[in-house]
């Protein structure tokens, strides 16, 4: 099995330029409690349209661990009036958690109708690929995959 590492990037303009990371993280914690830790939450109904962009089950599994720390998966920063998310490199799997976090924060605090984010995958053979997603509030998802050529060393 070949090895790869994947990382997610997202950014969006905030609806309120006075938002702080504390307020954003508090909201994320509330969503985790109301969705992830709530047996009555219908994840299929809420997230099925977004299956191309992220797998809800793979996204929430780390959130169920007792020692979950968001910093182990992604970093959030606010610059000017925008929120930036940068995922940590994940080995041999897609970074569904960071994608889900980006969506949850965008749907509450993002300007516009479309969240754009990307993933980067570096493969063991030196090649890389990238996926670009446009996730619309109405559930529509557009995906584009780009592959790089492996550079030959002379």
DSSP file (Angstrom, degrees, kcal/mol; ACC not computed):
  #  RESIDUE AA STRUCTURE BP1 BP2  ACC     N-H-->O    O-->H-N    N-H-->O    O-->H-N    TCO  KAPPA ALPHA  PHI   PSI    X-CA   Y-CA   Z-CA
    1    1 A X              0   0    0      0, 0.0     2,-0.1     0, 0.0     0, 0.0   0.000 360.0 360.0 360.0 128.6    0.0    0.0    0.0
    2    2 A X        -     0   0    0      1,-0.1     2,-0.3    90,-0.0   121,-0.0  -0.479 360.0-125.7 -78.8 153.4    1.4    3.3   -1.0
    3    3 A X        +     0   0    0     -2,-0.1   121,-2.2    88,-0.0     2,-0.3  -0.711  30.2 172.4-100.4 147.9    1.5    6.1    1.6
    4    4 A X  E     -A  123   0A   0     -2,-0.3    88,-2.9   119,-0.2     2,-0.4  -0.973  21.5-144.4-148.0 162.1    0.1    9.6    1.3
    5    5 A X  E     -AB 122  91A   0    117,-2.1   117,-2.6    -2,-0.3     2,-0.3  -0.999  16.9-164.0-130.4 133.7   -0.5   12.7    3.5
    6    6 A X  E     -AB 121  90A   0     84,-2.6    84,-2.5    -2,-0.4     2,-0.3  -0.908   6.9-177.7-123.4 146.7   -3.5   14.9    3.1
    7    7 A X  E     -A  120   0A   0    113,-2.1   113,-2.8    -2,-0.3     2,-0.3  -0.992  14.8-140.9-143.3 145.6   -4.2   18.4    4.3
    8    8 A X  E     -A  119   0A   0     -2,-0.3    79,-3.6   111,-0.2     2,-0.4  -0.843  12.0-171.0-111.0 144.9   -7.2   20.8    4.1
    9    9 A X  E     +AC 118  86A   0    109,-3.0   109,-2.6    -2,-0.3     2,-0.3  -0.999  13.5 159.8-132.0 137.2   -7.3   24.6    3.6
   10   10 A X  E     +AC 117  85A   0     75,-2.3    75,-3.2    -2,-0.4     2,-0.3  -0.990   7.3 171.6-151.2 152.0  -10.4   26.9    3.8
   11   11 A X  E     + C   0  84A   0    105,-0.8   105,-0.4    -2,-0.3     2,-0.3  -0.976   3.1 169.5-156.1 152.7  -11.1   30.5    4.3
   12   12 A X  E     - C   0  83A   0     71,-1.8    71,-2.8    -2,-0.3     2,-0.3  -0.985  38.7 -97.4-159.9 157.3  -14.1   32.8    4.2
   13   13 A X  E     - C   0  82A   0     -2,-0.3    98,-2.3    98,-0.3    69,-0.3  -0.592  43.3-124.1 -77.3 136.7  -15.2   36.3    5.1
   14   14 A X  B     -G  110   0B   0     67,-3.5    96,-0.2    -2,-0.3     3,-0.1  -0.545   4.2-134.5 -83.7 147.0  -16.9   36.6    8.4
   15   15 A X  S    S+     0   0    0     94,-2.5     2,-0.4     1,-0.2    -1,-0.1   0.750  99.1  35.6 -69.0 -24.0  -20.4   38.1    8.8
   16   16 A X    >   -     0   0    0     93,-0.3     3,-1.7     1,-0.1    -1,-0.2  -0.967  67.8-156.9-136.2 115.5  -19.2   40.1   11.8
   17   17 A X  T 3  S+     0   0    0     -2,-0.4    65,-0.1     1,-0.3    -1,-0.1   0.585  92.1  65.5 -70.7  -8.3  -15.7   41.6   11.9
   18   18 A X  T 3  S+     0   0    0     63,-0.1    -1,-0.3     2,-0.1    63,-0.0   0.449  73.7 122.3 -92.3   0.8  -15.8   41.7   15.7
   19   19 A X    <   -     0   0    0     -3,-1.7     2,-0.3    90,-0.1    -5,-0.1  -0.324  48.4-154.1 -61.4 142.6  -16.0   37.9   16.0
   20   20 A X     >  -     0   0    0      1,-0.1     4,-2.1    -2,-0.0     5,-0.2  -0.763  27.9-113.1-113.4 162.7  -13.3   36.4   18.1
   21   21 A X  H  > S+     0   0    0     -2,-0.3     4,-3.1     1,-0.2     5,-0.3   0.869 117.5  58.9 -61.4 -35.5  -11.8   32.9   18.1
   22   22 A X  H  > S+     0   0    0      2,-0.2     4,-2.2     1,-0.2    -1,-0.2   0.930 107.5  44.8 -59.8 -45.1  -13.3   32.3   21.5
   23   23 A X  H  > S+     0   0    0      2,-0.2     4,-2.2     1,-0.2    -1,-0.2   0.903 114.9  49.0 -65.5 -40.6  -16.8   33.0   20.2
   24   24 A X  H  X S+     0   0    0     -4,-2.1     4,-2.2     2,-0.2    -2,-0.2   0.911 112.6  46.7 -65.7 -43.2  -16.2   30.8   17.2
   25   25 A X  H  X S+     0   0    0     -4,-3.1     4,-2.4     2,-0.2    -1,-0.2   0.853 109.7  54.4 -68.8 -34.4  -14.8   27.9   19.2
   26   26 A X  H  X S+     0   0    0     -4,-2.2     4,-2.1    -5,-0.3    -2,-0.2   0.924 109.1  48.6 -62.9 -43.7  -17.7   28.2   21.7
   27   27 A X  H  X S+     0   0    0     -4,-2.2     4,-2.3     2,-0.2    -2,-0.2   0.928 110.1  51.4 -61.3 -44.5  -20.1   27.9   18.8
   28   28 A X  H  X S+     0   0    0     -4,-2.2     4,-2.4     1,-0.2    -1,-0.2   0.913 109.0  50.8 -59.5 -42.7  -18.2   24.9   17.5
   29   29 A X  H  X S+     0   0    0     -4,-2.4     4,-2.2     1,-0.2    -1,-0.2   0.885 109.0  51.8 -62.3 -38.9  -18.4   23.3   20.9
   30   30 A X  H  X S+     0   0    0     -4,-2.1     4,-2.6     2,-0.2    -1,-0.2   0.895 109.9  48.9 -64.5 -40.0  -22.2   23.9   21.0
   31   31 A X  H  X>S+     0   0    0     -4,-2.3     4,-2.5     2,-0.2     5,-0.7   0.905 108.9  53.0 -66.1 -41.0  -22.6   22.2   17.6
   32   32 A X  I  <>S+     0   0    0     -4,-2.4     5,-2.2     1,-0.2     4,-0.4   0.922 113.4  44.2 -59.6 -43.4  -20.5   19.2   18.7
   33   33 A X  I  <5S+     0   0    0     -4,-2.2    -2,-0.2     3,-0.2    -1,-0.2   0.917 118.2  42.6 -67.4 -42.8  -22.8   18.9   21.7
   34   34 A X  I  <5S+     0   0    0     -4,-2.6    -2,-0.2    -5,-0.1    -1,-0.2   0.742 131.9  18.7 -80.3 -22.4  -26.0   19.4   19.8
   35   35 A X  I ><5S+     0   0    0     -4,-2.5     3,-0.8    -5,-0.2     6,-0.3   0.806 128.2  37.2-110.2 -59.0  -25.1   17.2   16.8
   36   36 A X  I 3 <S+     0   0    0     -5,-0.7    -3,-0.2    -4,-0.4    -4,-0.1   0.908 125.2  36.9 -68.0 -43.9  -22.3   14.8   17.5
   37   37 A X  T 3 <S+     0   0    0     -5,-2.2     2,-0.7     1,-0.0    -1,-0.2   0.257  98.2  92.9 -95.0  13.0  -23.2   13.9   21.1
   38   38 A X    X   -     0   0    0     -3,-0.8     3,-1.8    -6,-0.2    -1,-0.0  -0.913  57.5-163.3-110.9 108.8  -26.9   13.9   20.5
   39   39 A X  T 3  S+     0   0    0     -2,-0.7    -1,-0.1     1,-0.3    -4,-0.0   0.742  89.9  59.2 -62.0 -23.3  -28.3   10.5   19.6
   40   40 A X  T 3  S+     0   0    0     -3,-0.1     2,-0.3     2,-0.1    -1,-0.3   0.531  78.0 110.3 -84.4  -6.3  -31.5   12.1   18.3
   41   41 A X    <   -     0   0    0     -3,-1.8     2,-1.3    -6,-0.3     3,-0.2  -0.547  66.4-139.5 -73.2 130.2  -29.6   14.2   15.7
   42   42 A X     >  +     0   0    0     -2,-0.3     4,-2.1     1,-0.2     5,-0.2  -0.695  27.2 173.4 -92.4  86.3  -30.4   13.0   12.1
   43   43 A X  H  > S+     0   0    0     -2,-1.3     4,-3.0     1,-0.2     5,-0.4   0.858  75.1  57.0 -63.6 -37.4  -26.9   13.3   10.5
   44   44 A X  H  > S+     0   0    0      1,-0.2     4,-2.0     2,-0.2    -1,-0.2   0.929 110.1  44.0 -61.4 -44.7  -28.0   11.6    7.3
   45   45 A X  H  4 S+     0   0    0      1,-0.2     4,-0.3     2,-0.2    -1,-0.2   0.911 119.5  42.5 -66.2 -41.9  -30.7   14.2    6.7
   46   46 A X  H  < S+     0   0    0     -4,-2.1    -2,-0.2     1,-0.2    -1,-0.2   0.849 129.6  22.2 -74.2 -35.0  -28.5   17.1    7.7
   47   47 A X  H >< S+     0   0    0     -4,-3.0     3,-1.7    -5,-0.2    -3,-0.2   0.512  87.3  99.5-118.2  -5.9  -25.3   16.1    5.8
   48   48 A X  G >< S+     0   0    0     -4,-2.0     3,-1.7    -5,-0.4     4,-0.2   0.873  83.2  56.8 -52.7 -41.5  -26.2   13.6    3.0
   49   49 A X  G 3  S+     0   0    0     -4,-0.3     3,-0.4     1,-0.3    -1,-0.3   0.757 105.6  52.8 -62.8 -20.2  -26.0   16.3    0.4
   50   50 A X  G X> S+     0   0    0     -3,-1.7     4,-2.2     1,-0.2     3,-1.0   0.259  71.1 114.6 -98.3  12.2  -22.5   17.1    1.4
   51   51 A X  T <4 S+     0   0    0     -3,-1.7    -1,-0.2     1,-0.3    -2,-0.1   0.777  73.7  56.2 -58.2 -29.3  -21.1   13.6    1.1
   52   52 A X  T 34 S+     0   0    0     -3,-0.4    -1,-0.3    -4,-0.2     3,-0.1   0.874 111.8  43.0 -68.3 -35.6  -18.8   14.5   -1.8
   53   53 A X  T <4 S-     0   0    0     -3,-1.0     2,-0.3     1,-0.3    -2,-0.2   0.846 131.3  -9.0 -82.7 -35.3  -17.2   17.2    0.3
   54   54 A X     <  -     0   0    0     -4,-2.2     2,-0.7    -7,-0.2    -1,-0.3  -0.977  59.6-122.1-160.8 150.9  -16.9   15.3    3.6
   55   55 A X     >  -     0   0    0     -2,-0.3     4,-2.2     1,-0.2     5,-0.2  -0.873  21.3-152.8 -95.7 113.8  -17.9   12.0    5.2
   56   56 A X  H  > S+     0   0    0     -2,-0.7     4,-2.6     1,-0.2     5,-0.2   0.897  93.0  51.9 -57.0 -45.1  -19.9   12.9    8.4
   57   57 A X  H  > S+     0   0    0      1,-0.2     4,-1.7     2,-0.2    -1,-0.2   0.927 112.6  44.9 -60.1 -45.3  -19.0    9.6   10.1
   58   58 A X  H  > S+     0   0    0      1,-0.2     4,-0.5     2,-0.2    39,-0.3   0.818 113.4  53.2 -67.6 -29.0  -15.3   10.0    9.5
   59   59 A X  H  < S+     0   0    0     -4,-2.2     4,-0.4    37,-0.2     3,-0.3   0.904 113.8  39.4 -71.2 -41.3  -15.5   13.7   10.5
   60   60 A X  H >X S+     0   0    0     -4,-2.6     4,-1.0     1,-0.2     3,-0.7   0.727  92.1  84.1 -86.5 -19.8  -17.2   13.0   13.9
   61   61 A X  H >< S+     0   0    0     -4,-1.7     3,-1.1     1,-0.3     4,-0.4   0.897  93.5  47.2 -52.0 -46.2  -15.3    9.9   15.0
   62   62 A X  G >< S+     0   0    0     -4,-0.5     3,-1.2    -3,-0.3    -1,-0.3   0.838 105.2  61.8 -63.9 -29.2  -12.4   12.0   16.4
   63   63 A X  G <4 S+     0   0    0     -3,-0.7    -1,-0.2    -4,-0.4    -2,-0.2   0.705  97.1  59.4 -68.6 -18.8  -14.9   14.2   18.2
   64   64 A X  G << S+     0   0    0     -3,-1.1    -1,-0.3    -4,-1.0     2,-0.2   0.576  82.4 103.3 -85.5 -10.8  -16.1   11.3   20.2
   65   65 A X  S X  S-     0   0    0     -3,-1.2     3,-1.5    -4,-0.4    -3,-0.0  -0.504  74.8-131.8 -75.1 141.4  -12.7   10.6   21.7
   66   66 A X  T 3  S+     0   0    0      1,-0.3    -1,-0.1    -2,-0.2    -4,-0.0   0.825 105.8  46.9 -60.8 -33.4  -12.3   11.7   25.3
   67   67 A X  T 3  S+     0   0    0      2,-0.1    -1,-0.3    -5,-0.0     2,-0.1   0.061  79.3 152.5-100.8  25.5   -9.0   13.4   24.6
   68   68 A X    <   +     0   0    0     -3,-1.5     2,-0.4    -5,-0.1     3,-0.1  -0.331  17.7 179.7 -61.3 132.0  -10.1   15.3   21.5
   69   69 A X    >   -     0   0    0      1,-0.1     3,-1.9    -2,-0.1     4,-0.4  -0.979  25.0-148.7-133.1 120.2   -8.2   18.5   20.8
   70   70 A X  G >> S+     0   0    0     -2,-0.4     4,-2.6     1,-0.3     3,-2.3   0.858  97.3  65.6 -55.7 -36.8   -9.0   20.6   17.8
   71   71 A X  G 34 S+     0   0    0      1,-0.3    -1,-0.3     2,-0.2    -3,-0.0   0.709  90.8  64.7 -61.7 -20.0   -5.4   21.7   17.5
   72   72 A X  G <4 S+     0   0    0     -3,-1.9    -1,-0.3     1,-0.1    -2,-0.2   0.673 116.0  28.1 -73.3 -15.9   -4.4   18.1   16.8
   73   73 A X  T <4 S-     0   0    0     -3,-2.3    15,-3.0     1,-0.4     2,-0.3   0.740 127.5  -5.4-115.7 -37.5   -6.4   18.4   13.5
   74   74 A X  E  <  -D   87   0A   0     -4,-2.6     2,-0.4    13,-0.3    -1,-0.4  -0.988  52.4-128.3-158.8 164.9   -6.5   22.0   12.4
   75   75 A X  E     -D   86   0A   0     11,-2.5    11,-2.3    -2,-0.3     2,-0.4  -0.969  18.9-159.0-120.9 132.9   -5.5   25.5   13.1
   76   76 A X  E     +D   85   0A   0     -2,-0.4     2,-0.3     9,-0.2     9,-0.2  -0.927  15.2 171.0-112.0 136.1   -8.0   28.5   13.0
   77   77 A X  E     -D   84   0A   0      7,-2.3     7,-3.1    -2,-0.4     2,-0.5  -0.984  23.3-143.2-139.1 152.6   -6.9   32.1   12.7
   78   78 A X  E     +D   83   0A   0     -2,-0.3     2,-0.4     5,-0.2     5,-0.2  -0.976  19.5 176.8-115.8 127.8   -8.7   35.3   12.1
   79   79 A X  E >   -D   82   0A   0      3,-2.2     3,-2.5    -2,-0.5     2,-0.2  -0.999  64.1 -39.2-131.0 128.9   -7.1   38.0    9.9
   80   80 A X  T 3  S-     0   0    0     -2,-0.4    -2,-0.0     1,-0.3   -67,-0.0  -0.397 126.0 -27.0  53.5-118.0   -8.9   41.2    9.1
   81   81 A X  T 3  S+     0   0    0     -2,-0.2   -67,-3.5    -3,-0.1     2,-0.3   0.032 119.8  92.5-113.7  26.5  -12.5   40.1    8.5
   82   82 A X  E <   -CD  13  79A   0     -3,-2.5    -3,-2.2   -69,-0.3     2,-0.5  -0.921  62.3-139.7-125.4 148.2  -11.7   36.5    7.4
   83   83 A X  E     -CD  12  78A   0    -71,-2.8   -71,-1.8    -2,-0.3     2,-0.4  -0.887  19.4-162.3-101.4 133.3  -11.4   33.1    9.1
   84   84 A X  E     -CD  11  77A   0     -7,-3.1    -7,-2.3    -2,-0.5     2,-0.4  -0.963   4.4-168.3-118.6 133.1   -8.6   30.8    7.9
   85   85 A X  E     -CD  10  76A   0    -75,-3.2   -75,-2.3    -2,-0.4     2,-0.4  -0.982   4.9-178.8-119.5 129.9   -8.5   27.1    8.6
   86   86 A X  E     -CD   9  75A   0    -11,-2.3   -11,-2.5    -2,-0.4   -77,-0.2  -0.972  17.5-145.5-128.6 117.6   -5.4   25.0    7.9
   87   87 A X  E     - D   0  74A   0    -79,-3.6   -13,-0.3    -2,-0.4     2,-0.2  -0.348  18.0-114.7 -74.9 159.2   -5.6   21.3    8.6
   88   88 A X        -     0   0    0    -15,-3.0   -80,-0.2     1,-0.1     2,-0.1  -0.614  45.4 -85.9 -86.1 154.7   -2.7   19.3    9.9
   89   89 A X        -     0   0    0     -2,-0.2     2,-0.4   -82,-0.1   -82,-0.2  -0.419  45.6-160.3 -62.4 132.4   -1.2   16.6    7.6
   90   90 A X  E     -B    6   0A   0    -84,-2.5   -84,-2.6     3,-0.2     3,-0.5  -0.964  13.8-127.9-118.0 132.7   -3.1   13.3    8.0
   91   91 A X  E    S-B    5   0A   0     -2,-0.4   -86,-0.2   -86,-0.2     3,-0.1  -0.675  76.0 -16.6 -88.7 130.8   -1.6   10.0    7.0
   92   92 A X  S    S+     0   0    0    -88,-2.9     2,-0.3    -2,-0.4    -1,-0.2   0.715 118.1  72.8  56.0  30.8   -3.4    7.6    4.6
   93   93 A X  S    S-     0   0    0     -3,-0.5   -87,-0.3   -89,-0.2    -3,-0.2  -0.979  83.7 -96.6-160.0 160.8   -6.8    9.1    5.0
   94   94 A X        -     0   0    0     -2,-0.3     2,-1.4     1,-0.1     3,-0.3  -0.482  35.7-117.2 -78.6 155.4   -8.8   12.2    4.0
   95   95 A X     >  +     0   0    0      1,-0.2     4,-1.4    -2,-0.1     5,-0.1  -0.546  51.7 153.7 -92.9  68.5   -9.2   15.1    6.4
   96   96 A X  H  >  +     0   0    0     -2,-1.4     4,-2.6     1,-0.2   -37,-0.2   0.842  65.7  60.6 -68.8 -33.9  -12.9   14.9    6.8
   97   97 A X  H  > S+     0   0    0    -39,-0.3     4,-2.6    -3,-0.3    -1,-0.2   0.940 105.6  45.9 -61.0 -48.1  -12.9   16.5   10.3
   98   98 A X  H  > S+     0   0    0      1,-0.2     4,-2.4     2,-0.2    -1,-0.2   0.881 112.7  51.7 -63.7 -36.9  -11.3   19.8    9.1
   99   99 A X  H  X S+     0   0    0     -4,-1.4     4,-2.1     2,-0.2    -1,-0.2   0.919 110.9  47.6 -64.1 -43.2  -13.7   19.9    6.2
  100  100 A X  H  X S+     0   0    0     -4,-2.6     4,-3.0     2,-0.2     5,-0.2   0.922 110.8  51.4 -63.8 -44.6  -16.7   19.5    8.5
  101  101 A X  H  X S+     0   0    0     -4,-2.6     4,-2.4     1,-0.2     5,-0.3   0.925 108.9  51.4 -57.5 -45.8  -15.3   22.2   10.9
  102  102 A X  H  X S+     0   0    0     -4,-2.4     4,-2.4     1,-0.2    -1,-0.2   0.920 112.7  45.9 -58.3 -44.1  -15.0   24.6    7.9
  103  103 A X  H  X S+     0   0    0     -4,-2.1     4,-3.0     2,-0.2     5,-0.2   0.939 111.3  50.6 -65.6 -47.2  -18.6   23.9    6.9
  104  104 A X  H  X S+     0   0    0     -4,-3.0     4,-0.9     1,-0.2    -1,-0.2   0.895 115.4  43.2 -58.8 -41.5  -20.0   24.2   10.4
  105  105 A X  H  X S+     0   0    0     -4,-2.4     4,-3.0    -5,-0.2     5,-0.3   0.885 113.9  50.7 -73.4 -38.4  -18.3   27.5   10.9
  106  106 A X  H  X S+     0   0    0     -4,-2.4     4,-2.7    -5,-0.3    -2,-0.2   0.930 105.3  55.6 -63.9 -44.8  -19.1   28.8    7.5
  107  107 A X  H  < S+     0   0    0     -4,-3.0    -1,-0.2     1,-0.2    -2,-0.2   0.794 120.1  32.4 -62.6 -25.6  -22.8   28.0    7.8
  108  108 A X  H  < S+     0   0    0     -4,-0.9    -2,-0.2    -3,-0.3    -1,-0.2   0.838 137.7  16.2 -94.0 -40.3  -23.0   30.1   11.0
  109  109 A X  H  < S+     0   0    0     -4,-3.0   -94,-2.5    -5,-0.1   -93,-0.3   0.414  95.4 109.0-119.3  -0.5  -20.4   32.9   10.4
  110  110 A X  B  <  -G   14   0B   0     -4,-2.7     2,-0.3    -5,-0.3   -96,-0.2  -0.566  58.8-131.7 -91.4 145.6  -19.7   33.0    6.6
  111  111 A X        +     0   0    0    -98,-2.3   -98,-0.3    -2,-0.2     3,-0.2  -0.698  69.4  17.0 -86.0 140.4  -20.6   35.6    4.1
  112  112 A X  S    S-     0   0    0     -2,-0.3    -2,-0.1     1,-0.2     3,-0.1  -0.292  88.6 -81.8  96.0-178.2  -22.2   34.3    0.8
  113  113 A X  S    S+     0   0    0      1,-0.1    24,-2.2    -2,-0.1     2,-0.4   0.435 101.4  62.9-106.6  -3.4  -23.8   31.2   -0.4
  114  114 A X  E     - E   0 136A   0     -3,-0.2     2,-0.6    22,-0.2    22,-0.2  -0.984  57.4-158.8-134.2 128.1  -20.6   29.1   -1.2
  115  115 A X  E     - E   0 135A   0     20,-2.8    20,-3.2    -2,-0.4     2,-0.5  -0.911  16.2-162.4 -97.6 124.3  -17.8   27.8    0.9
  116  116 A X  E     + E   0 134A   0     -2,-0.6  -105,-0.8  -105,-0.4     2,-0.3  -0.918  20.1 155.5-105.8 132.9  -14.7   27.0   -1.2
  117  117 A X  E     -AE  10 133A   0     16,-1.8    16,-3.1    -2,-0.5     2,-0.3  -0.967  21.9-150.2-148.2 167.1  -12.0   24.8    0.3
  118  118 A X  E     -AE   9 132A   0   -109,-2.6  -109,-3.0    -2,-0.3     2,-0.4  -0.938   4.0-150.0-137.6 157.6   -9.2   22.6   -1.0
  119  119 A X  E     -AE   8 131A   0     12,-2.3    12,-2.0    -2,-0.3     2,-0.4  -0.969   9.8-155.6-125.0 147.5   -7.3   19.5    0.0
  120  120 A X  E     -AE   7 130A   0   -113,-2.8  -113,-2.1    -2,-0.4     2,-0.5  -0.980   7.2-168.0-122.1 132.2   -3.8   18.7   -0.9
  121  121 A X  E     -AE   6 129A   0      8,-3.2     8,-2.4    -2,-0.4     2,-0.5  -0.984   5.1-162.2-124.7 125.8   -2.4   15.1   -1.0
  122  122 A X  E     -AE   5 128A   0   -117,-2.6  -117,-2.1    -2,-0.5     6,-0.2  -0.927  16.4-150.1-105.4 125.4    1.3   14.3   -1.3
  123  123 A X  E >   -A    4   0A   0      4,-3.1     3,-2.0    -2,-0.5  -119,-0.2  -0.604  23.9-114.7 -97.8 156.4    1.9   10.7   -2.4
  124  124 A X  T 3  S+     0   0    0   -121,-2.2  -120,-0.1     1,-0.3    -1,-0.1   0.784 113.5  60.9 -56.5 -32.3    4.9    8.5   -1.6
  125  125 A X  T 3  S-     0   0    0   -122,-0.2    -1,-0.3     1,-0.1     3,-0.1   0.421 122.5-101.5 -81.1   3.6    6.0    8.5   -5.2
  126  126 A X  S <  S+     0   0    0     -3,-2.0    25,-0.3     1,-0.4    -2,-0.1   0.339  85.8 119.7  95.2  -7.6    6.5   12.3   -5.2
  127  127 A X        -     0   0    0     23,-0.1    -4,-3.1    -5,-0.1    -1,-0.4  -0.399  43.8-161.1 -83.8 167.5    3.3   13.1   -7.0
  128  128 A X  E     -E  122   0A   0     20,-0.2    20,-2.9    -6,-0.2     2,-0.3  -0.965   7.6-163.4-143.9 161.7    0.6   15.2   -5.6
  129  129 A X  E     -EF 121 147A   0     -8,-2.4    -8,-3.2    -2,-0.3     2,-0.4  -0.969   4.3-157.2-141.8 158.5   -3.1   15.9   -6.1
  130  130 A X  E     -EF 120 146A   0     16,-2.8    16,-3.0    -2,-0.3     2,-0.4  -0.998   3.3-155.7-137.9 143.0   -5.5   18.5   -5.1
  131  131 A X  E     -EF 119 145A   0    -12,-2.0   -12,-2.3    -2,-0.4     2,-0.5  -0.967   7.8-160.6-116.8 134.7   -9.3   18.6   -4.7
  132  132 A X  E     -EF 118 144A   0     12,-3.0    12,-2.1    -2,-0.4     2,-0.4  -0.967  12.0-168.5-117.1 128.1  -11.2   21.9   -4.9
  133  133 A X  E     -EF 117 143A   0    -16,-3.1   -16,-1.8    -2,-0.5     2,-0.5  -0.900  18.8-165.8-119.9 143.7  -14.7   22.0   -3.5
  134  134 A X  E     -EF 116 142A   0      8,-2.2     8,-2.4    -2,-0.4     2,-0.6  -0.974  15.4-168.1-122.8 113.5  -17.5   24.5   -3.7
  135  135 A X  E     -EF 115 141A   0    -20,-3.2   -20,-2.8    -2,-0.5     2,-0.3  -0.910   7.3-155.9-108.5 115.5  -20.1   23.7   -1.0
  136  136 A X  E >   -E  114   0A   0      4,-3.1     3,-2.2    -2,-0.6   -22,-0.2  -0.621  24.4-122.9 -93.0 148.4  -23.3   25.6   -1.5
  137  137 A X  T 3  S+     0   0    0    -24,-2.2    -1,-0.1     1,-0.3   -23,-0.1   0.776 111.5  62.4 -59.1 -26.5  -25.7   26.3    1.4
  138  138 A X  T 3  S-     0   0    0    -25,-0.3    -1,-0.3     2,-0.1     3,-0.1   0.446 124.7-100.0 -80.9   1.8  -28.5   24.5   -0.7
  139  139 A X  S <  S+     0   0    0     -3,-2.2     2,-0.2     1,-0.3    -2,-0.1   0.332  78.5 136.9  99.1  -7.3  -26.5   21.3   -0.5
  140  140 A X        -     0   0    0    -90,-0.1    -4,-3.1    -5,-0.0     2,-0.4  -0.535  33.0-167.6 -73.1 137.6  -25.0   21.4   -4.0
  141  141 A X  E     -F  135   0A   0     -2,-0.2     2,-0.4    -6,-0.2    -6,-0.2  -0.995   8.9-165.5-129.7 129.8  -21.3   20.4   -4.1
  142  142 A X  E     -F  134   0A   0     -8,-2.4    -8,-2.2    -2,-0.4     2,-0.4  -0.939  11.6-171.3-110.5 137.7  -18.9   20.9   -7.0
  143  143 A X  E     -F  133   0A   0     -2,-0.4     2,-0.4   -10,-0.2   -10,-0.2  -0.984  10.3-176.8-131.5 139.4  -15.6   19.1   -6.9
  144  144 A X  E     -F  132   0A   0    -12,-2.1   -12,-3.0    -2,-0.4     2,-0.4  -0.996  10.5-157.8-135.2 131.1  -12.5   19.3   -9.2
  145  145 A X  E     -F  131   0A   0     -2,-0.4     2,-0.4   -14,-0.2   -14,-0.2  -0.907   7.1-170.5-111.1 135.2   -9.5   17.1   -8.9
  146  146 A X  E     -F  130   0A   0    -16,-3.0   -16,-2.8    -2,-0.4     2,-0.4  -0.989   3.8-161.4-126.9 132.5   -6.1   18.1  -10.2
  147  147 A X  E     -F  129   0A   0     -2,-0.4     2,-0.3   -18,-0.2   -18,-0.2  -0.900   8.9-143.4-113.1 142.1   -3.0   15.8  -10.4
  148  148 A X        -     0   0    0    -20,-2.9   -20,-0.2    -2,-0.4     2,-0.2  -0.684  24.0-109.2 -97.9 158.2    0.6   16.9  -10.8
  149  149 A X        -     0   0    0     -2,-0.3     2,-0.5   -22,-0.1    -1,-0.0  -0.587  33.2-110.7 -80.7 146.3    3.2   15.1  -12.8
  150  150 A X        -     0   0    0     -2,-0.2     2,-0.3   -23,-0.1   -23,-0.1  -0.662  34.2-126.2 -76.4 126.9    5.9   13.3  -11.0
  151  151 A X        -     0   0    0     -2,-0.5     2,-0.5   -25,-0.3    -1,-0.0  -0.587  18.3-137.6 -76.8 132.9    9.2   15.1  -11.6
  152  152 A X        -     0   0    0     -2,-0.3     2,-0.5     2,-0.0    -1,-0.0  -0.786  10.2-141.5 -91.6 129.9   11.9   12.9  -12.9
  153  153 A X              0   0    0     -2,-0.5    -2,-0.0     1,-0.1     0, 0.0  -0.803 360.0 360.0 -92.0 126.8   15.4   13.4  -11.4
  154  154 A X              0   0    0     -2,-0.5    -1,-0.1     0, 0.0    -2,-0.0   0.457 360.0 360.0 -85.1 360.0   18.2   13.2  -14.0
